[in-house]
Amino acid sequence: MTDADFHVPPFFDYGATLAWAMSGALVGIRKHFDFTGVFVIALLSATGGGLLRDALFLRRIPAFLLDPNYLIMIAATTALIALFTRPLAHLLVHQTTSKLIDLVDALGIPAFAVVGMQLAEAEHIPVVGVAFVGVVNGVAGGLLRDVVVRDVPALLRPGQFVSLALAIACALFLALRLVYRVGTTDAAWTMVGFFFLIRVLAVHFNWQTRAIIDEPPAGHEPK
């Protein structure tokens, strides 16, 4: 990266990591895992996107291994939730708190995607591949978490427009940079603002995608 590259502010980085760690730890507790299992799910949720980006696509040391603050934060979050499971679980499943976590993610996800795209560009990956790395950087943590706990990944189920909005935001960032020659930082903040706006509107109005085919009536399941 050069000095002109966009850098994720610590609030975005650590705030999103904390939110994903909390949600992952709660999933592990609901699945009746022990402390180690809960920590692994929290770790996958918080760092899975960067892990896939670095280890699989870019072949570099995962960022969370170079900065000990990530592992300390995730371990501390897991310990707190394990010690105070009932009051924290009741608080964190509350609708208002859930929306706050969604808003933290709405800032962190696109910022991480920008960094992933810049790293992919530095490896001279074609434009479509750069966008793909950005999307993976944003959504893979939740995907890995769901696969490990044997749930149908939220990425595949009907829900709010997270993946689609992120893909459009990544395309917007690349278009601003490559077509309109907008500076990297300005393009990055435009992308973050666009994704944040879409997520706020989706959460506020509860916009949802729909299954292609609805559930069949009882007794009429396809053979």
Biotite code that builds the C-alpha atoms (Angstrom):
import biotite.structure as struc

atoms = struc.array([
    struc.Atom([0.000, 0.000, 0.000], chain_id="A", res_id=1, res_name="MET", atom_name="CA", element="C"),
    struc.Atom([1.011, 3.609, -0.495], chain_id="A", res_id=2, res_name="THR", atom_name="CA", element="C"),
    struc.Atom([0.359, 6.579, 1.745], chain_id="A", res_id=3, res_name="ASP", atom_name="CA", element="C"),
    struc.Atom([-2.616, 7.448, -0.480], chain_id="A", res_id=4, res_name="ALA", atom_name="CA", element="C"),
    struc.Atom([-4.345, 4.168, 0.362], chain_id="A", res_id=5, res_name="ASP", atom_name="CA", element="C"),
    struc.Atom([-7.401, 4.104, 2.566], chain_id="A", res_id=6, res_name="PHE", atom_name="CA", element="C"),
    struc.Atom([-6.756, 2.895, 6.106], chain_id="A", res_id=7, res_name="HIS", atom_name="CA", element="C"),
    struc.Atom([-9.524, 1.568, 8.354], chain_id="A", res_id=8, res_name="VAL", atom_name="CA", element="C"),
    struc.Atom([-9.968, 3.844, 11.400], chain_id="A", res_id=9, res_name="PRO", atom_name="CA", element="C"),
    struc.Atom([-9.474, 1.929, 14.691], chain_id="A", res_id=10, res_name="PRO", atom_name="CA", element="C"),
    struc.Atom([-13.132, 2.506, 15.634], chain_id="A", res_id=11, res_name="PHE", atom_name="CA", element="C"),
    struc.Atom([-14.315, 0.695, 12.496], chain_id="A", res_id=12, res_name="PHE", atom_name="CA", element="C"),
    struc.Atom([-11.749, -2.071, 12.811], chain_id="A", res_id=13, res_name="ASP", atom_name="CA", element="C"),
    struc.Atom([-12.011, -2.887, 16.510], chain_id="A", res_id=14, res_name="TYR", atom_name="CA", element="C"),
    struc.Atom([-15.710, -2.004, 16.771], chain_id="A", res_id=15, res_name="GLY", atom_name="CA", element="C"),
    struc.Atom([-16.688, -4.398, 13.985], chain_id="A", res_id=16, res_name="ALA", atom_name="CA", element="C"),
    struc.Atom([-14.372, -7.079, 15.404], chain_id="A", res_id=17, res_name="THR", atom_name="CA", element="C"),
    struc.Atom([-16.026, -6.711, 18.820], chain_id="A", res_id=18, res_name="LEU", atom_name="CA", element="C"),
    struc.Atom([-19.535, -6.871, 17.367], chain_id="A", res_id=19, res_name="ALA", atom_name="CA", element="C"),
    struc.Atom([-18.773, -9.997, 15.315], chain_id="A", res_id=20, res_name="TRP", atom_name="CA", element="C"),
    struc.Atom([-17.031, -11.623, 18.303], chain_id="A", res_id=21, res_name="ALA", atom_name="CA", element="C"),
    struc.Atom([-20.065, -11.009, 20.507], chain_id="A", res_id=22, res_name="MET", atom_name="CA", element="C"),
    struc.Atom([-22.496, -12.407, 17.966], chain_id="A", res_id=23, res_name="SER", atom_name="CA", element="C"),
    struc.Atom([-20.264, -15.422, 17.321], chain_id="A", res_id=24, res_name="GLY", atom_name="CA", element="C"),
    struc.Atom([-19.866, -16.144, 21.045], chain_id="A", res_id=25, res_name="ALA", atom_name="CA", element="C"),
    struc.Atom([-23.635, -16.054, 21.533], chain_id="A", res_id=26, res_name="LEU", atom_name="CA", element="C"),
    struc.Atom([-24.100, -18.521, 18.685], chain_id="A", res_id=27, res_name="VAL", atom_name="CA", element="C"),
    struc.Atom([-21.581, -20.865, 20.294], chain_id="A", res_id=28, res_name="GLY", atom_name="CA", element="C"),
    struc.Atom([-23.310, -20.610, 23.678], chain_id="A", res_id=29, res_name="ILE", atom_name="CA", element="C"),
    struc.Atom([-26.713, -21.334, 22.137], chain_id="A", res_id=30, res_name="ARG", atom_name="CA", element="C"),
    struc.Atom([-25.191, -24.429, 20.532], chain_id="A", res_id=31, res_name="LYS", atom_name="CA", element="C"),
    struc.Atom([-24.039, -25.578, 24.020], chain_id="A", res_id=32, res_name="HIS", atom_name="CA", element="C"),
    struc.Atom([-20.316, -25.460, 23.164], chain_id="A", res_id=33, res_name="PHE", atom_name="CA", element="C"),
    struc.Atom([-17.637, -25.333, 25.861], chain_id="A", res_id=34, res_name="ASP", atom_name="CA", element="C"),
    struc.Atom([-15.384, -22.293, 26.324], chain_id="A", res_id=35, res_name="PHE", atom_name="CA", element="C"),
    struc.Atom([-12.944, -23.403, 23.635], chain_id="A", res_id=36, res_name="THR", atom_name="CA", element="C"),
    struc.Atom([-15.764, -23.970, 21.161], chain_id="A", res_id=37, res_name="GLY", atom_name="CA", element="C"),
    struc.Atom([-17.331, -20.599, 21.920], chain_id="A", res_id=38, res_name="VAL", atom_name="CA", element="C"),
    struc.Atom([-13.953, -18.896, 21.438], chain_id="A", res_id=39, res_name="PHE", atom_name="CA", element="C"),
    struc.Atom([-13.423, -20.641, 18.082], chain_id="A", res_id=40, res_name="VAL", atom_name="CA", element="C"),
    struc.Atom([-16.845, -19.496, 16.828], chain_id="A", res_id=41, res_name="ILE", atom_name="CA", element="C"),
    struc.Atom([-16.185, -15.946, 18.032], chain_id="A", res_id=42, res_name="ALA", atom_name="CA", element="C"),
    struc.Atom([-12.777, -16.024, 16.337], chain_id="A", res_id=43, res_name="LEU", atom_name="CA", element="C"),
    struc.Atom([-14.225, -17.276, 13.043], chain_id="A", res_id=44, res_name="LEU", atom_name="CA", element="C"),
    struc.Atom([-16.952, -14.642, 13.106], chain_id="A", res_id=45, res_name="SER", atom_name="CA", element="C"),
    struc.Atom([-14.550, -11.782, 13.810], chain_id="A", res_id=46, res_name="ALA", atom_name="CA", element="C"),
    struc.Atom([-11.604, -12.753, 11.604], chain_id="A", res_id=47, res_name="THR", atom_name="CA", element="C"),
    struc.Atom([-12.933, -15.224, 9.037], chain_id="A", res_id=48, res_name="GLY", atom_name="CA", element="C"),
    struc.Atom([-13.120, -12.706, 6.198], chain_id="A", res_id=49, res_name="GLY", atom_name="CA", element="C"),
    struc.Atom([-9.556, -11.510, 6.670], chain_id="A", res_id=50, res_name="GLY", atom_name="CA", element="C"),
    struc.Atom([-8.344, -15.077, 7.191], chain_id="A", res_id=51, res_name="LEU", atom_name="CA", element="C"),
    struc.Atom([-9.732, -16.261, 3.858], chain_id="A", res_id=52, res_name="LEU", atom_name="CA", element="C"),
    struc.Atom([-8.517, -13.136, 2.110], chain_id="A", res_id=53, res_name="ARG", atom_name="CA", element="C"),
    struc.Atom([-4.961, -13.388, 3.391], chain_id="A", res_id=54, res_name="ASP", atom_name="CA", element="C"),
    struc.Atom([-4.373, -17.136, 3.561], chain_id="A", res_id=55, res_name="ALA", atom_name="CA", element="C"),
    struc.Atom([-6.361, -18.323, 0.537], chain_id="A", res_id=56, res_name="LEU", atom_name="CA", element="C"),
    struc.Atom([-6.398, -15.523, -2.024], chain_id="A", res_id=57, res_name="PHE", atom_name="CA", element="C"),
    struc.Atom([-3.407, -13.296, -1.245], chain_id="A", res_id=58, res_name="LEU", atom_name="CA", element="C"),
    struc.Atom([-1.072, -15.843, 0.390], chain_id="A", res_id=59, res_name="ARG", atom_name="CA", element="C"),
    struc.Atom([0.112, -13.563, 3.187], chain_id="A", res_id=60, res_name="ARG", atom_name="CA", element="C"),
    struc.Atom([0.200, -13.836, 6.969], chain_id="A", res_id=61, res_name="ILE", atom_name="CA", element="C"),
    struc.Atom([-3.333, -13.180, 8.316], chain_id="A", res_id=62, res_name="PRO", atom_name="CA", element="C"),
    struc.Atom([-3.578, -9.690, 9.776], chain_id="A", res_id=63, res_name="ALA", atom_name="CA", element="C"),
    struc.Atom([-4.963, -10.845, 13.135], chain_id="A", res_id=64, res_name="PHE", atom_name="CA", element="C"),
    struc.Atom([-1.737, -12.811, 13.744], chain_id="A", res_id=65, res_name="LEU", atom_name="CA", element="C"),
    struc.Atom([0.367, -9.672, 13.281], chain_id="A", res_id=66, res_name="LEU", atom_name="CA", element="C"),
    struc.Atom([-1.691, -7.542, 15.683], chain_id="A", res_id=67, res_name="ASP", atom_name="CA", element="C"),
    struc.Atom([-2.200, -9.226, 19.107], chain_id="A", res_id=68, res_name="PRO", atom_name="CA", element="C"),
    struc.Atom([-5.015, -6.814, 19.970], chain_id="A", res_id=69, res_name="ASN", atom_name="CA", element="C"),
    struc.Atom([-7.444, -8.852, 17.873], chain_id="A", res_id=70, res_name="TYR", atom_name="CA", element="C"),
    struc.Atom([-6.912, -12.125, 19.727], chain_id="A", res_id=71, res_name="LEU", atom_name="CA", element="C"),
    struc.Atom([-6.907, -10.359, 23.111], chain_id="A", res_id=72, res_name="ILE", atom_name="CA", element="C"),
    struc.Atom([-10.174, -8.593, 22.294], chain_id="A", res_id=73, res_name="MET", atom_name="CA", element="C"),
    struc.Atom([-11.876, -11.756, 21.051], chain_id="A", res_id=74, res_name="ILE", atom_name="CA", element="C"),
    struc.Atom([-10.674, -13.815, 24.039], chain_id="A", res_id=75, res_name="ALA", atom_name="CA", element="C"),
    struc.Atom([-11.829, -11.127, 26.500], chain_id="A", res_id=76, res_name="ALA", atom_name="CA", element="C"),
    struc.Atom([-15.226, -10.879, 24.792], chain_id="A", res_id=77, res_name="THR", atom_name="CA", element="C"),
    struc.Atom([-15.645, -14.662, 24.916], chain_id="A", res_id=78, res_name="THR", atom_name="CA", element="C"),
    struc.Atom([-14.694, -14.752, 28.620], chain_id="A", res_id=79, res_name="ALA", atom_name="CA", element="C"),
    struc.Atom([-17.113, -11.966, 29.559], chain_id="A", res_id=80, res_name="LEU", atom_name="CA", element="C"),
    struc.Atom([-20.019, -13.535, 27.699], chain_id="A", res_id=81, res_name="ILE", atom_name="CA", element="C"),
    struc.Atom([-19.204, -16.963, 29.171], chain_id="A", res_id=82, res_name="ALA", atom_name="CA", element="C"),
    struc.Atom([-19.114, -15.528, 32.709], chain_id="A", res_id=83, res_name="LEU", atom_name="CA", element="C"),
    struc.Atom([-22.279, -13.472, 32.344], chain_id="A", res_id=84, res_name="PHE", atom_name="CA", element="C"),
    struc.Atom([-24.170, -15.593, 29.854], chain_id="A", res_id=85, res_name="THR", atom_name="CA", element="C"),
    struc.Atom([-27.729, -15.020, 30.947], chain_id="A", res_id=86, res_name="ARG", atom_name="CA", element="C"),
    struc.Atom([-27.801, -11.223, 31.460], chain_id="A", res_id=87, res_name="PRO", atom_name="CA", element="C"),
    struc.Atom([-25.643, -10.551, 28.401], chain_id="A", res_id=88, res_name="LEU", atom_name="CA", element="C"),
    struc.Atom([-27.585, -12.950, 26.198], chain_id="A", res_id=89, res_name="ALA", atom_name="CA", element="C"),
    struc.Atom([-30.845, -11.272, 27.228], chain_id="A", res_id=90, res_name="HIS", atom_name="CA", element="C"),
    struc.Atom([-29.374, -7.849, 26.498], chain_id="A", res_id=91, res_name="LEU", atom_name="CA", element="C"),
    struc.Atom([-27.771, -8.705, 23.168], chain_id="A", res_id=92, res_name="LEU", atom_name="CA", element="C"),
    struc.Atom([-30.826, -10.373, 21.662], chain_id="A", res_id=93, res_name="VAL", atom_name="CA", element="C"),
    struc.Atom([-32.865, -7.253, 22.398], chain_id="A", res_id=94, res_name="HIS", atom_name="CA", element="C"),
    struc.Atom([-34.059, -5.666, 19.158], chain_id="A", res_id=95, res_name="GLN", atom_name="CA", element="C"),
    struc.Atom([-32.462, -2.269, 19.847], chain_id="A", res_id=96, res_name="THR", atom_name="CA", element="C"),
    struc.Atom([-29.050, -3.786, 20.632], chain_id="A", res_id=97, res_name="THR", atom_name="CA", element="C"),
    struc.Atom([-29.280, -6.003, 17.564], chain_id="A", res_id=98, res_name="SER", atom_name="CA", element="C"),
    struc.Atom([-29.841, -2.924, 15.414], chain_id="A", res_id=99, res_name="LYS", atom_name="CA", element="C"),
    struc.Atom([-26.831, -1.182, 16.984], chain_id="A", res_id=100, res_name="LEU", atom_name="CA", element="C"),
    struc.Atom([-24.631, -4.157, 16.106], chain_id="A", res_id=101, res_name="ILE", atom_name="CA", element="C"),
    struc.Atom([-26.021, -4.032, 12.559], chain_id="A", res_id=102, res_name="ASP", atom_name="CA", element="C"),
    struc.Atom([-25.017, -0.367, 12.339], chain_id="A", res_id=103, res_name="LEU", atom_name="CA", element="C"),
    struc.Atom([-21.474, -1.100, 13.586], chain_id="A", res_id=104, res_name="VAL", atom_name="CA", element="C"),
    struc.Atom([-21.193, -3.782, 10.912], chain_id="A", res_id=105, res_name="ASP", atom_name="CA", element="C"),
    struc.Atom([-22.558, -1.328, 8.354], chain_id="A", res_id=106, res_name="ALA", atom_name="CA", element="C"),
    struc.Atom([-19.448, 0.807, 8.912], chain_id="A", res_id=107, res_name="LEU", atom_name="CA", element="C"),
    struc.Atom([-16.903, -1.950, 9.350], chain_id="A", res_id=108, res_name="GLY", atom_name="CA", element="C"),
    struc.Atom([-17.872, -4.321, 6.529], chain_id="A", res_id=109, res_name="ILE", atom_name="CA", element="C"),
    struc.Atom([-17.322, -1.883, 3.612], chain_id="A", res_id=110, res_name="PRO", atom_name="CA", element="C"),
    struc.Atom([-14.158, -0.482, 5.189], chain_id="A", res_id=111, res_name="ALA", atom_name="CA", element="C"),
    struc.Atom([-12.696, -3.992, 5.402], chain_id="A", res_id=112, res_name="PHE", atom_name="CA", element="C"),
    struc.Atom([-13.799, -4.636, 1.829], chain_id="A", res_id=113, res_name="ALA", atom_name="CA", element="C"),
    struc.Atom([-11.861, -1.580, 0.634], chain_id="A", res_id=114, res_name="VAL", atom_name="CA", element="C"),
    struc.Atom([-8.679, -2.815, 2.283], chain_id="A", res_id=115, res_name="VAL", atom_name="CA", element="C"),
    struc.Atom([-9.202, -6.265, 0.776], chain_id="A", res_id=116, res_name="GLY", atom_name="CA", element="C"),
    struc.Atom([-9.654, -4.773, -2.701], chain_id="A", res_id=117, res_name="MET", atom_name="CA", element="C"),
    struc.Atom([-6.503, -2.670, -2.372], chain_id="A", res_id=118, res_name="GLN", atom_name="CA", element="C"),
    struc.Atom([-4.487, -5.706, -1.322], chain_id="A", res_id=119, res_name="LEU", atom_name="CA", element="C"),
    struc.Atom([-5.911, -7.645, -4.268], chain_id="A", res_id=120, res_name="ALA", atom_name="CA", element="C"),
    struc.Atom([-5.040, -4.796, -6.642], chain_id="A", res_id=121, res_name="GLU", atom_name="CA", element="C"),
    struc.Atom([-1.468, -4.856, -5.325], chain_id="A", res_id=122, res_name="ALA", atom_name="CA", element="C"),
    struc.Atom([-1.295, -8.513, -6.408], chain_id="A", res_id=123, res_name="GLU", atom_name="CA", element="C"),
    struc.Atom([-2.423, -7.493, -9.934], chain_id="A", res_id=124, res_name="HIS", atom_name="CA", element="C"),
    struc.Atom([-5.657, -9.494, -9.725], chain_id="A", res_id=125, res_name="ILE", atom_name="CA", element="C"),
    struc.Atom([-8.204, -8.626, -12.475], chain_id="A", res_id=126, res_name="PRO", atom_name="CA", element="C"),
    struc.Atom([-11.010, -6.201, -11.593], chain_id="A", res_id=127, res_name="VAL", atom_name="CA", element="C"),
    struc.Atom([-13.709, -8.852, -11.140], chain_id="A", res_id=128, res_name="VAL", atom_name="CA", element="C"),
    struc.Atom([-11.403, -10.779, -8.817], chain_id="A", res_id=129, res_name="GLY", atom_name="CA", element="C"),
    struc.Atom([-10.650, -7.605, -6.854], chain_id="A", res_id=130, res_name="VAL", atom_name="CA", element="C"),
    struc.Atom([-14.378, -7.054, -6.259], chain_id="A", res_id=131, res_name="ALA", atom_name="CA", element="C"),
    struc.Atom([-14.783, -10.692, -5.253], chain_id="A", res_id=132, res_name="PHE", atom_name="CA", element="C"),
    struc.Atom([-11.992, -10.431, -2.668], chain_id="A", res_id=133, res_name="VAL", atom_name="CA", element="C"),
    struc.Atom([-13.670, -7.327, -1.251], chain_id="A", res_id=134, res_name="GLY", atom_name="CA", element="C"),
    struc.Atom([-17.021, -9.078, -0.850], chain_id="A", res_id=135, res_name="VAL", atom_name="CA", element="C"),
    struc.Atom([-15.369, -12.131, 0.710], chain_id="A", res_id=136, res_name="VAL", atom_name="CA", element="C"),
    struc.Atom([-13.510, -9.888, 3.152], chain_id="A", res_id=137, res_name="ASN", atom_name="CA", element="C"),
    struc.Atom([-16.857, -8.535, 4.315], chain_id="A", res_id=138, res_name="GLY", atom_name="CA", element="C"),
    struc.Atom([-19.118, -11.597, 4.536], chain_id="A", res_id=139, res_name="VAL", atom_name="CA", element="C"),
    struc.Atom([-16.940, -14.691, 4.957], chain_id="A", res_id=140, res_name="ALA", atom_name="CA", element="C"),
    struc.Atom([-16.786, -14.492, 8.756], chain_id="A", res_id=141, res_name="GLY", atom_name="CA", element="C"),
    struc.Atom([-20.509, -15.100, 9.108], chain_id="A", res_id=142, res_name="GLY", atom_name="CA", element="C"),
    struc.Atom([-20.398, -17.793, 6.430], chain_id="A", res_id=143, res_name="LEU", atom_name="CA", element="C"),
    struc.Atom([-17.634, -19.744, 8.206], chain_id="A", res_id=144, res_name="LEU", atom_name="CA", element="C"),
    struc.Atom([-19.408, -19.423, 11.553], chain_id="A", res_id=145, res_name="ARG", atom_name="CA", element="C"),
    struc.Atom([-22.664, -20.825, 10.191], chain_id="A", res_id=146, res_name="ASP", atom_name="CA", element="C"),
    struc.Atom([-20.946, -23.711, 8.384], chain_id="A", res_id=147, res_name="VAL", atom_name="CA", element="C"),
    struc.Atom([-18.999, -24.742, 11.503], chain_id="A", res_id=148, res_name="VAL", atom_name="CA", element="C"),
    struc.Atom([-22.133, -24.765, 13.709], chain_id="A", res_id=149, res_name="VAL", atom_name="CA", element="C"),
    struc.Atom([-24.007, -26.668, 10.962], chain_id="A", res_id=150, res_name="ARG", atom_name="CA", element="C"),
    struc.Atom([-26.581, -23.965, 10.247], chain_id="A", res_id=151, res_name="ASP", atom_name="CA", element="C"),
    struc.Atom([-27.687, -22.965, 6.767], chain_id="A", res_id=152, res_name="VAL", atom_name="CA", element="C"),
    struc.Atom([-25.461, -19.907, 6.191], chain_id="A", res_id=153, res_name="PRO", atom_name="CA", element="C"),
    struc.Atom([-27.316, -16.614, 6.556], chain_id="A", res_id=154, res_name="ALA", atom_name="CA", element="C"),
    struc.Atom([-25.659, -15.623, 3.264], chain_id="A", res_id=155, res_name="LEU", atom_name="CA", element="C"),
    struc.Atom([-27.834, -18.223, 1.494], chain_id="A", res_id=156, res_name="LEU", atom_name="CA", element="C"),
    struc.Atom([-31.116, -17.616, 3.315], chain_id="A", res_id=157, res_name="ARG", atom_name="CA", element="C"),
    struc.Atom([-33.673, -14.866, 2.595], chain_id="A", res_id=158, res_name="PRO", atom_name="CA", element="C"),
    struc.Atom([-32.785, -11.784, 4.624], chain_id="A", res_id=159, res_name="GLY", atom_name="CA", element="C"),
    struc.Atom([-31.589, -8.194, 4.391], chain_id="A", res_id=160, res_name="GLN", atom_name="CA", element="C"),
    struc.Atom([-29.536, -7.091, 1.402], chain_id="A", res_id=161, res_name="PHE", atom_name="CA", element="C"),
    struc.Atom([-26.065, -7.341, 2.963], chain_id="A", res_id=162, res_name="VAL", atom_name="CA", element="C"),
    struc.Atom([-24.211, -9.309, 0.282], chain_id="A", res_id=163, res_name="SER", atom_name="CA", element="C"),
    struc.Atom([-25.927, -7.627, -2.667], chain_id="A", res_id=164, res_name="LEU", atom_name="CA", element="C"),
    struc.Atom([-25.391, -4.166, -1.187], chain_id="A", res_id=165, res_name="ALA", atom_name="CA", element="C"),
    struc.Atom([-21.720, -4.951, -0.539], chain_id="A", res_id=166, res_name="LEU", atom_name="CA", element="C"),
    struc.Atom([-21.198, -6.228, -4.095], chain_id="A", res_id=167, res_name="ALA", atom_name="CA", element="C"),
    struc.Atom([-22.746, -3.023, -5.481], chain_id="A", res_id=168, res_name="ILE", atom_name="CA", element="C"),
    struc.Atom([-20.634, -0.921, -3.100], chain_id="A", res_id=169, res_name="ALA", atom_name="CA", element="C"),
    struc.Atom([-17.447, -2.701, -4.229], chain_id="A", res_id=170, res_name="CYS", atom_name="CA", element="C"),
    struc.Atom([-18.387, -2.067, -7.857], chain_id="A", res_id=171, res_name="ALA", atom_name="CA", element="C"),
    struc.Atom([-19.013, 1.592, -6.994], chain_id="A", res_id=172, res_name="LEU", atom_name="CA", element="C"),
    struc.Atom([-15.568, 1.909, -5.399], chain_id="A", res_id=173, res_name="PHE", atom_name="CA", element="C"),
    struc.Atom([-13.830, 0.389, -8.419], chain_id="A", res_id=174, res_name="LEU", atom_name="CA", element="C"),
    struc.Atom([-15.841, 2.516, -10.861], chain_id="A", res_id=175, res_name="ALA", atom_name="CA", element="C"),
    struc.Atom([-14.958, 5.707, -8.995], chain_id="A", res_id=176, res_name="LEU", atom_name="CA", element="C"),
    struc.Atom([-11.294, 4.745, -8.907], chain_id="A", res_id=177, res_name="ARG", atom_name="CA", element="C"),
    struc.Atom([-10.783, 3.290, -12.382], chain_id="A", res_id=178, res_name="LEU", atom_name="CA", element="C"),
    struc.Atom([-13.370, 5.090, -14.522], chain_id="A", res_id=179, res_name="VAL", atom_name="CA", element="C"),
    struc.Atom([-13.807, 8.492, -12.903], chain_id="A", res_id=180, res_name="TYR", atom_name="CA", element="C"),
    struc.Atom([-10.272, 8.685, -11.437], chain_id="A", res_id=181, res_name="ARG", atom_name="CA", element="C"),
    struc.Atom([-11.532, 9.662, -7.974], chain_id="A", res_id=182, res_name="VAL", atom_name="CA", element="C"),
    struc.Atom([-8.888, 9.548, -5.239], chain_id="A", res_id=183, res_name="GLY", atom_name="CA", element="C"),
    struc.Atom([-8.690, 6.331, -3.233], chain_id="A", res_id=184, res_name="THR", atom_name="CA", element="C"),
    struc.Atom([-9.709, 7.894, 0.077], chain_id="A", res_id=185, res_name="THR", atom_name="CA", element="C"),
    struc.Atom([-12.656, 9.818, -1.417], chain_id="A", res_id=186, res_name="ASP", atom_name="CA", element="C"),
    struc.Atom([-13.840, 6.709, -3.274], chain_id="A", res_id=187, res_name="ALA", atom_name="CA", element="C"),
    struc.Atom([-13.526, 4.634, -0.099], chain_id="A", res_id=188, res_name="ALA", atom_name="CA", element="C"),
    struc.Atom([-15.562, 7.029, 2.032], chain_id="A", res_id=189, res_name="TRP", atom_name="CA", element="C"),
    struc.Atom([-18.173, 7.258, -0.719], chain_id="A", res_id=190, res_name="THR", atom_name="CA", element="C"),
    struc.Atom([-18.434, 3.459, -0.715], chain_id="A", res_id=191, res_name="MET", atom_name="CA", element="C"),
    struc.Atom([-18.671, 3.302, 3.092], chain_id="A", res_id=192, res_name="VAL", atom_name="CA", element="C"),
    struc.Atom([-21.369, 5.994, 3.091], chain_id="A", res_id=193, res_name="GLY", atom_name="CA", element="C"),
    struc.Atom([-23.336, 4.249, 0.338], chain_id="A", res_id=194, res_name="PHE", atom_name="CA", element="C"),
    struc.Atom([-23.270, 0.867, 2.095], chain_id="A", res_id=195, res_name="PHE", atom_name="CA", element="C"),
    struc.Atom([-24.091, 2.442, 5.466], chain_id="A", res_id=196, res_name="PHE", atom_name="CA", element="C"),
    struc.Atom([-27.098, 4.240, 3.971], chain_id="A", res_id=197, res_name="LEU", atom_name="CA", element="C"),
    struc.Atom([-28.417, 1.055, 2.369], chain_id="A", res_id=198, res_name="ILE", atom_name="CA", element="C"),
    struc.Atom([-27.994, -0.881, 5.632], chain_id="A", res_id=199, res_name="ARG", atom_name="CA", element="C"),
    struc.Atom([-29.709, 1.839, 7.703], chain_id="A", res_id=200, res_name="VAL", atom_name="CA", element="C"),
    struc.Atom([-32.649, 1.889, 5.321], chain_id="A", res_id=201, res_name="LEU", atom_name="CA", element="C"),
    struc.Atom([-32.833, -1.925, 5.249], chain_id="A", res_id=202, res_name="ALA", atom_name="CA", element="C"),
    struc.Atom([-32.785, -2.152, 9.051], chain_id="A", res_id=203, res_name="VAL", atom_name="CA", element="C"),
    struc.Atom([-35.269, 0.715, 9.526], chain_id="A", res_id=204, res_name="HIS", atom_name="CA", element="C"),
    struc.Atom([-37.790, -0.486, 6.932], chain_id="A", res_id=205, res_name="PHE", atom_name="CA", element="C"),
    struc.Atom([-36.968, -4.186, 7.426], chain_id="A", res_id=206, res_name="ASN", atom_name="CA", element="C"),
    struc.Atom([-36.306, -4.760, 3.727], chain_id="A", res_id=207, res_name="TRP", atom_name="CA", element="C"),
    struc.Atom([-35.963, -8.470, 3.090], chain_id="A", res_id=208, res_name="GLN", atom_name="CA", element="C"),
    struc.Atom([-35.138, -10.688, 0.159], chain_id="A", res_id=209, res_name="THR", atom_name="CA", element="C"),
    struc.Atom([-37.592, -13.502, -0.565], chain_id="A", res_id=210, res_name="ARG", atom_name="CA", element="C"),
    struc.Atom([-37.184, -17.159, -1.355], chain_id="A", res_id=211, res_name="ALA", atom_name="CA", element="C"),
    struc.Atom([-37.637, -18.046, -5.037], chain_id="A", res_id=212, res_name="ILE", atom_name="CA", element="C"),
    struc.Atom([-40.233, -20.658, -4.043], chain_id="A", res_id=213, res_name="ILE", atom_name="CA", element="C"),
    struc.Atom([-42.243, -20.403, -0.819], chain_id="A", res_id=214, res_name="ASP", atom_name="CA", element="C"),
    struc.Atom([-42.555, -23.297, 1.610], chain_id="A", res_id=215, res_name="GLU", atom_name="CA", element="C"),
    struc.Atom([-45.084, -25.822, 0.256], chain_id="A", res_id=216, res_name="PRO", atom_name="CA", element="C"),
    struc.Atom([-48.234, -26.426, 2.327], chain_id="A", res_id=217, res_name="PRO", atom_name="CA", element="C"),
    struc.Atom([-48.068, -29.271, 4.829], chain_id="A", res_id=218, res_name="ALA", atom_name="CA", element="C"),
    struc.Atom([-48.670, -32.587, 3.102], chain_id="A", res_id=219, res_name="GLY", atom_name="CA", element="C"),
    struc.Atom([-47.665, -31.216, -0.297], chain_id="A", res_id=220, res_name="HIS", atom_name="CA", element="C"),
    struc.Atom([-43.898, -31.505, -0.109], chain_id="A", res_id=221, res_name="GLU", atom_name="CA", element="C"),
    struc.Atom([-42.268, -32.310, -3.460], chain_id="A", res_id=222, res_name="PRO", atom_name="CA", element="C"),
    struc.Atom([-41.251, -35.972, -3.880], chain_id="A", res_id=223, res_name="LYS", atom_name="CA", element="C"),
])
